Amino acid sequence: MKEVISAGGIVILKNQLLMLKKKNGDWVLPKGRIEKGETLEETALREVKEETNVDGEIIDYIGVTTYRFCNYWTRYRLVEKTVSWYLMIPKTFDLIPLAHEGFVEARFVSFEEVLKIARYEDEKKVIKKALELWRKRML
């Protein structure tokens, strides 16, 4: 089994959360693989910028999700992916989805709608945790 270490960002603007829509219609969070010499925080910030064009600022650590998958890109080999998640606020707002990675839309989605459109259960769980952290910070 191949192991992949990644990091991602949950970017919140007021009562909205940044999401990406893939060509197949799935809504996902920005995330990606760590590069040599990077910290997990640097990876999360870079991936948010690359995939959405948003410069983020980390305000908290959310936690880790782990899942397994097989697909064409891994020649159907089992991959275990570990993603470290960071709560962020945006410093820039010019949304541009990274087309060559299959993203067709980037937008801020209301808290009420985000759990309805998020595709994957592991991402729904981390979104719920991020929203709890956000609400505690706003008290």
C-alpha positions, 0 to 999 in steps of 0.5 A: 500500500502506498502512503500519501501525506497531504494538507488542506485548508478550510477557509471561512469568510463570515458565514461561508466556507470555500469549496471547489467543484470538480468536473464530475460535479463533486464539491471538495475542499482544497488539499494536496500532497506535501512537497519536499522541505515543506511543513504541513502548514506551508502545504495547506497554504500552498494548496489553497492558493494553487487550487483556488487562488486565495491567499489564506492565513492559518488561525487554528489546527483542526485535525487529521483525516485518513482514508483509502482509495484506488483509482486510475492515477495510482494504477488501481493500487491501494493508497492510504491518504492522511490529510492534516487540516487547518482553519484559515481566513482569506487574505485575498478573494479573487477566486480562480479554480485550478482548471488543469486539476479538474476544478471548474468552480471555486466559491464560498458556500453558506454554512447551511448549504456546505454539508449538503453539497460536500461529497465525501464523509471524511470532509463532512466530518472535518467541516463540522469540526471546523465550524465548531472551532469557528463558532467558539472563536466567534463567542 
